Amino acid sequence: MTPPPVQTAAAVSVLPEIGSTAPDFELVNQYGEPVRLSELRGRNVVVVFYPFAFSGICTGELCEIRDNLSVFADANATVLAVSVDSKFTLRAYAEKEGYGFDLLADFWPHGGVASLYGVFDPDSGMAQRGTFIIDADGIVRYVVVNPRGQARDLAGYRAALAELGGS
């Protein structure tokens, strides 16, 4: 399996490398429930960092995921969407848009997990549009970071998940 190339924006510092173990983290979801990456072993995981809840491009991207959840389910993949918003903001956002996946609050320390993944922009105080697909063994298999203002393409997720299979 040949991994896709890593695309980076200028402010990205250190991204987890394809083939490395994904950095573990624990954040609360929109209901205040803790979600730990390492507890999802045995499933593929798609970690989607996005700047802010209720913003235009972010809403479009997450609605596309919502409308195509079968793509992720067919690949035995759990979607974790991460922003620097509070769990309260994320709950309102999830309810308004009908998201059926976890929205994780990287609120405090502000952007700590986004920093761990090399996608926190300290100048703007937000996460960049970084996507990390992690296989069932916790290994990073796909990384893409889109420049500010550029939405991600679901076709990239489909291709990367198809290579992993349903594990």
PASEBA-1860 file (N, C-alpha, C; in nm, 3 decimals):
! residues 167
1> MTPPPVQT> 0.085/-0.117/0.000/0.000/0.000/0.000/0.089/0.123/0.000 ~ 0.076/0.206/-0.100/0.154/0.329/-0.109/0.073/0.441/-0.048 ~ 0.122/0.503/0.060/0.046/0.610/0.123/0.046/0.735/0.035 ~ -0.063/0.813/0.043/-0.068/0.938/-0.033/0.033/1.037/0.023 ~ 0.075/1.133/-0.056/0.171/1.231/-0.006/0.109/1.319/0.102 ~ 0.194/1.369/0.189/0.149/1.460/0.294/0.148/1.600/0.236 ~ 0.035/1.669/0.249/0.025/1.807/0.205/0.024/1.892/0.331 ~ 0.108/1.994/0.335/0.114/2.076/0.455/0.099/2.224/0.423
9> AAAVSVLP> 0.048/2.297/0.520/0.042/2.442/0.511/0.163/2.498/0.585 ~ 0.194/2.622/0.564/0.317/2.682/0.616/0.329/2.677/0.769 ~ 0.218/2.688/0.842/0.227/2.696/0.988/0.237/2.559/1.057 ~ 0.228/2.451/0.981/0.237/2.318/1.040/0.381/2.292/1.082 ~ 0.400/2.242/1.204/0.536/2.215/1.250/0.567/2.067/1.236 ~ 0.525/1.984/1.329/0.561/1.843/1.324/0.434/1.758/1.318 ~ 0.413/1.697/1.203/0.299/1.607/1.185/0.343/1.465/1.219 ~ 0.253/1.385/1.275/0.287/1.244/1.291/0.316/1.184/1.153
17> EIGSTAPD> 0.419/1.103/1.145/0.457/1.045/1.016/0.371/0.924/0.983 ~ 0.346/0.907/0.854/0.277/0.788/0.808/0.363/0.668/0.846 ~ 0.298/0.568/0.907/0.368/0.449/0.953/0.407/0.454/1.100 ~ 0.389/0.571/1.164/0.421/0.584/1.307/0.295/0.559/1.390 ~ 0.316/0.532/1.518/0.203/0.517/1.609/0.140/0.654/1.631 ~ 0.009/0.660/1.621/-0.063/0.787/1.641/-0.050/0.832/1.786 ~ -0.022/0.960/1.808/-0.017/1.010/1.946/-0.152/0.987/2.015 ~ -0.149/0.930/2.134/-0.271/0.905/2.208/-0.321/1.035/2.270
25> FELVNQYG> -0.450/1.044/2.288/-0.509/1.161/2.354/-0.642/1.121/2.413 ~ -0.689/1.205/2.504/-0.823/1.192/2.558/-0.884/1.331/2.565 ~ -1.001/1.345/2.506/-1.078/1.469/2.508/-1.223/1.435/2.539 ~ -1.299/1.534/2.584/-1.442/1.511/2.604/-1.518/1.542/2.476 ~ -1.626/1.465/2.456/-1.711/1.490/2.339/-1.816/1.596/2.374 ~ -1.909/1.615/2.283/-2.011/1.719/2.301/-2.102/1.694/2.421 ~ -2.099/1.573/2.477/-2.181/1.541/2.595/-2.098/1.539/2.723 ~ -1.970/1.573/2.712/-1.883/1.572/2.828/-1.825/1.435/2.859
33> EPVRLSEL> -1.846/1.339/2.770/-1.794/1.203/2.789/-1.650/1.194/2.739 ~ -1.561/1.131/2.816/-1.423/1.118/2.770/-1.412/1.019/2.654 ~ -1.331/1.056/2.556/-1.302/0.970/2.442/-1.150/0.960/2.433 ~ -1.098/0.837/2.444/-0.953/0.814/2.437/-0.924/0.738/2.309 ~ -0.831/0.791/2.230/-0.796/0.730/2.102/-0.755/0.584/2.119 ~ -0.669/0.554/2.214/-0.618/0.417/2.230/-0.728/0.317/2.265 ~ -0.840/0.363/2.318/-0.952/0.274/2.350/-1.031/0.234/2.225 ~ -0.998/0.294/2.113/-1.066/0.261/1.987/-0.987/0.161/1.904
41> RGRNVVVV> -0.879/0.105/1.961/-0.801/0.004/1.888/-0.894/-0.108/1.846 ~ -0.866/-0.165/1.730/-0.954/-0.267/1.673/-1.047/-0.209/1.568 ~ -1.050/-0.075/1.562/-1.127/-0.003/1.459/-1.033/0.096/1.393 ~ -1.062/0.129/1.269/-0.994/0.241/1.205/-1.053/0.368/1.263 ~ -0.974/0.473/1.269/-1.022/0.600/1.323/-0.983/0.712/1.228 ~ -1.078/0.800/1.201/-1.053/0.919/1.120/-1.061/1.039/1.212 ~ -0.947/1.103/1.236/-0.942/1.221/1.323/-0.939/1.343/1.232 ~ -1.043/1.425/1.244/-1.061/1.541/1.158/-1.052/1.667/1.244
49> FYPFAFSG> -0.942/1.741/1.232/-0.929/1.869/1.301/-0.992/1.976/1.212 ~ -1.067/2.067/1.274/-1.129/2.176/1.198/-1.124/2.302/1.284 ~ -1.121/2.420/1.219/-1.103/2.545/1.295/-1.210/2.574/1.400 ~ -1.336/2.590/1.360/-1.439/2.631/1.454/-1.576/2.577/1.418 ~ -1.655/2.548/1.520/-1.795/2.512/1.502/-1.869/2.631/1.441 ~ -1.970/2.601/1.365/-2.061/2.699/1.306/-1.999/2.783/1.195 ~ -1.875/2.757/1.156/-1.816/2.833/1.046/-1.850/2.763/0.914 ~ -1.849/2.838/0.806/-1.899/2.791/0.678/-1.833/2.666/0.621
57> ICTGELCE> -1.703/2.673/0.599/-1.632/2.559/0.539/-1.638/2.439/0.632 ~ -1.618/2.461/0.761/-1.620/2.351/0.858/-1.756/2.281/0.857 ~ -1.863/2.359/0.856/-1.996/2.300/0.854/-2.017/2.219/0.727 ~ -1.973/2.271/0.613/-1.985/2.197/0.488/-1.911/2.065/0.492 ~ -1.788/2.068/0.546/-1.708/1.945/0.555/-1.772/1.842/0.647 ~ -1.816/1.886/0.766/-1.874/1.792/0.861/-2.010/1.742/0.815 ~ -2.086/1.824/0.744/-2.213/1.777/0.688/-2.188/1.673/0.579 ~ -2.081/1.689/0.503/-2.047/1.588/0.403/-2.013/1.456/0.470
65> IRDNLSVF> -1.941/1.461/0.582/-1.913/1.339/0.658/-2.044/1.281/0.709 ~ -2.127/1.364/0.769/-2.258/1.319/0.822/-2.340/1.249/0.714 ~ -2.341/1.307/0.595/-2.422/1.253/0.486/-2.361/1.130/0.422 ~ -2.237/1.099/0.457/-2.167/0.983/0.400/-2.112/0.891/0.508 ~ -2.178/0.885/0.623/-2.127/0.802/0.733/-2.113/0.655/0.693 ~ -2.190/0.611/0.594/-2.180/0.471/0.550/-2.040/0.441/0.494 ~ -1.974/0.540/0.435/-1.837/0.522/0.384/-1.745/0.482/0.500 ~ -1.763/0.548/0.613/-1.680/0.523/0.730/-1.721/0.391/0.797
73> ADANATVL> -1.851/0.367/0.809/-1.899/0.244/0.869/-1.853/0.122/0.789 ~ -1.859/0.132/0.656/-1.816/0.021/0.571/-1.667/-0.010/0.587 ~ -1.590/0.088/0.630/-1.445/0.070/0.651/-1.412/0.045/0.798 ~ -1.515/0.014/0.879/-1.494/-0.010/1.022/-1.421/0.108/1.086 ~ -1.465/0.230/1.050/-1.397/0.351/1.096/-1.487/0.438/1.183 ~ -1.428/0.487/1.289/-1.492/0.583/1.379/-1.442/0.722/1.342 ~ -1.533/0.818/1.332/-1.497/0.957/1.303/-1.491/1.035/1.434 ~ -1.379/1.106/1.453/-1.363/1.198/1.566/-1.331/1.335/1.508
81> AVSVDSKF> -1.421/1.430/1.525/-1.400/1.566/1.475/-1.356/1.653/1.592 ~ -1.242/1.722/1.577/-1.179/1.794/1.688/-1.165/1.942/1.655 ~ -1.213/2.026/1.747/-1.190/2.171/1.735/-1.157/2.228/1.873 ~ -1.118/2.354/1.876/-1.082/2.419/2.002/-1.203/2.476/2.076 ~ -1.321/2.447/2.026/-1.445/2.495/2.089/-1.473/2.419/2.219 ~ -1.558/2.476/2.304/-1.598/2.409/2.428/-1.700/2.299/2.398 ~ -1.716/2.207/2.493/-1.814/2.099/2.475/-1.956/2.156/2.461 ~ -1.983/2.269/2.523/-2.116/2.329/2.517/-2.145/2.381/2.376
89> TLRAYAEK> -2.046/2.444/2.316/-2.060/2.491/2.178/-2.077/2.371/2.085 ~ -1.997/2.267/2.109/-2.003/2.149/2.023/-2.137/2.077/2.035 ~ -2.195/2.075/2.154/-2.326/2.012/2.169/-2.432/2.088/2.089 ~ -2.431/2.220/2.097/-2.527/2.300/2.021/-2.507/2.280/1.871 ~ -2.382/2.275/1.828/-2.347/2.255/1.687/-2.394/2.118/1.639 ~ -2.366/2.013/1.716/-2.406/1.877/1.679/-2.558/1.866/1.669 ~ -2.629/1.927/1.765/-2.775/1.922/1.762/-2.831/1.997/1.642 ~ -2.775/2.114/1.613/-2.823/2.194/1.500/-2.802/2.121/1.367
97> EGYGFDLL> -2.687/2.056/1.351/-2.653/1.994/1.222/-2.684/1.845/1.216 ~ -2.723/1.784/1.328/-2.757/1.642/1.328/-2.638/1.550/1.309 ~ -2.524/1.586/1.368/-2.405/1.503/1.356/-2.419/1.378/1.443 ~ -2.393/1.262/1.384/-2.403/1.136/1.455/-2.267/1.078/1.489 ~ -2.170/1.164/1.509/-2.034/1.122/1.545/-1.984/1.218/1.652 ~ -1.876/1.180/1.718/-1.824/1.261/1.828/-1.755/1.387/1.779 ~ -1.791/1.498/1.841/-1.719/1.625/1.825/-1.641/1.641/1.955 ~ -1.509/1.652/1.944/-1.424/1.657/2.063/-1.374/1.798/2.089
105> ADFWPHGG> -1.377/1.836/2.216/-1.339/1.970/2.259/-1.192/1.976/2.299 ~ -1.111/2.037/2.214/-0.969/2.060/2.241/-0.955/2.199/2.303 ~ -1.040/2.223/2.402/-1.058/2.356/2.459/-0.950/2.394/2.560 ~ -0.915/2.299/2.648/-0.815/2.331/2.749/-0.730/2.209/2.782 ~ -0.599/2.215/2.780/-0.528/2.336/2.736/-0.559/2.365/2.590 ~ -0.580/2.490/2.562/-0.628/2.536/2.431/-0.542/2.481/2.318 ~ -0.604/2.394/2.236/-0.534/2.339/2.120/-0.426/2.239/2.154 ~ -0.430/2.180/2.272/-0.325/2.087/2.313/-0.311/1.966/2.222
113> VASLYGVF> -0.423/1.906/2.184/-0.417/1.788/2.097/-0.384/1.829/1.954 ~ -0.438/1.941/1.909/-0.402/1.992/1.775/-0.252/2.018/1.769 ~ -0.194/2.069/1.876/-0.049/2.090/1.882/0.025/1.957/1.875 ~ -0.025/1.858/1.948/0.036/1.725/1.948/0.041/1.667/1.806 ~ -0.059/1.699/1.726/-0.068/1.650/1.588/-0.009/1.749/1.487 ~ 0.048/1.858/1.534/0.115/1.952/1.444/0.024/2.039/1.361 ~ -0.103/2.055/1.404/-0.197/2.133/1.324/-0.256/2.253/1.399 ~ -0.198/2.290/1.513/-0.247/2.408/1.584/-0.176/2.532/1.533
121> DPDSGMAQ> -0.253/2.634/1.503/-0.197/2.762/1.458/-0.207/2.860/1.575 ~ -0.096/2.884/1.646/-0.102/2.970/1.764/-0.132/3.116/1.730 ~ -0.103/3.158/1.609/-0.131/3.297/1.571/-0.280/3.326/1.561 ~ -0.357/3.226/1.520/-0.502/3.245/1.507/-0.580/3.174/1.619 ~ -0.511/3.090/1.697/-0.577/3.020/1.807/-0.670/2.909/1.764 ~ -0.646/2.852/1.646/-0.736/2.748/1.596/-0.657/2.634/1.535 ~ -0.726/2.523/1.519/-0.667/2.408/1.449/-0.677/2.432/1.298 ~ -0.580/2.381/1.226/-0.588/2.381/1.081/-0.673/2.262/1.039
129> RGTFIIDA> -0.704/2.254/0.911/-0.784/2.144/0.857/-0.697/2.021/0.835 ~ -0.667/1.951/0.941/-0.584/1.832/0.933/-0.667/1.707/0.947 ~ -0.637/1.608/0.865/-0.704/1.479/0.871/-0.601/1.369/0.888 ~ -0.627/1.279/0.981/-0.538/1.167/1.011/-0.622/1.040/1.013 ~ -0.588/0.946/0.926/-0.655/0.817/0.929/-0.560/0.720/0.996 ~ -0.611/0.658/1.101/-0.534/0.570/1.188/-0.594/0.430/1.177 ~ -0.509/0.331/1.152/-0.562/0.195/1.135/-0.598/0.132/1.270 ~ -0.652/0.011/1.263/-0.702/-0.058/1.382/-0.591/-0.089/1.484
137> DGIVRYVV> -0.466/-0.085/1.440/-0.353/-0.108/1.531/-0.295/0.022/1.587 ~ -0.355/0.137/1.552/-0.309/0.265/1.603/-0.197/0.328/1.521 ~ -0.180/0.285/1.396/-0.075/0.336/1.310/-0.132/0.439/1.213 ~ -0.064/0.552/1.198/-0.107/0.658/1.106/-0.088/0.607/0.963 ~ -0.195/0.610/0.884/-0.190/0.561/0.746/-0.217/0.668/0.642 ~ -0.269/0.782/0.684/-0.303/0.889/0.589/-0.296/1.021/0.664 ~ -0.235/1.120/0.602/-0.226/1.254/0.661/-0.246/1.356/0.550 ~ -0.332/1.452/0.575/-0.346/1.566/0.484/-0.381/1.689/0.567
145> VNPRGQAR> -0.319/1.801/0.533/-0.350/1.928/0.597/-0.379/2.027/0.484 ~ -0.500/2.079/0.484/-0.539/2.173/0.379/-0.509/2.316/0.421 ~ -0.472/2.399/0.325/-0.449/2.541/0.355/-0.578/2.609/0.403 ~ -0.560/2.717/0.475/-0.674/2.794/0.526/-0.768/2.828/0.409 ~ -0.896/2.806/0.433/-0.997/2.840/0.333/-1.021/2.733/0.228 ~ -0.947/2.623/0.234/-0.965/2.517/0.134/-1.025/2.393/0.201 ~ -1.145/2.357/0.156/-1.214/2.241/0.212/-1.146/2.111/0.170 ~ -1.162/2.010/0.254/-1.109/1.877/0.222/-1.201/1.806/0.124
153> DLAGYRAA> -1.145/1.708/0.055/-1.219/1.631/-0.043/-1.248/1.492/0.013 ~ -1.375/1.456/0.021/-1.414/1.326/0.074/-1.355/1.212/-0.008 ~ -1.324/1.235/-0.134/-1.266/1.129/-0.219/-1.133/1.080/-0.161 ~ -1.056/1.169/-0.100/-0.930/1.129/-0.037/-0.953/1.033/0.077 ~ -1.056/1.059/0.159/-1.090/0.969/0.269/-1.130/0.832/0.213 ~ -1.216/0.836/0.110/-1.265/0.710/0.052/-1.149/0.623/0.005 ~ -1.055/0.684/-0.065/-0.940/0.608/-0.118/-0.855/0.550/-0.007 ~ -0.827/0.632/0.093/-0.742/0.585/0.204/-0.813/0.476/0.284
161> LAELGGS> -0.942/0.491/0.307/-1.017/0.389/0.381/-1.030/0.261/0.301 ~ -1.045/0.273/0.170/-1.055/0.154/0.084/-0.926/0.072/0.093 ~ -0.812/0.140/0.102/-0.684/0.069/0.113/-0.674/-0.007/0.246 ~ -0.736/0.047/0.351/-0.731/-0.020/0.482/-0.825/-0.139/0.487 ~ -0.933/-0.131/0.412/-1.034/-0.237/0.421/-1.112/-0.226/0.549 ~ -1.195/-0.321/0.578/-1.282/-0.316/0.696/-1.217/-0.369/0.822 ~ -1.090/-0.403/0.818/-1.016/-0.457/0.935/-1.105/-0.540/1.021
END
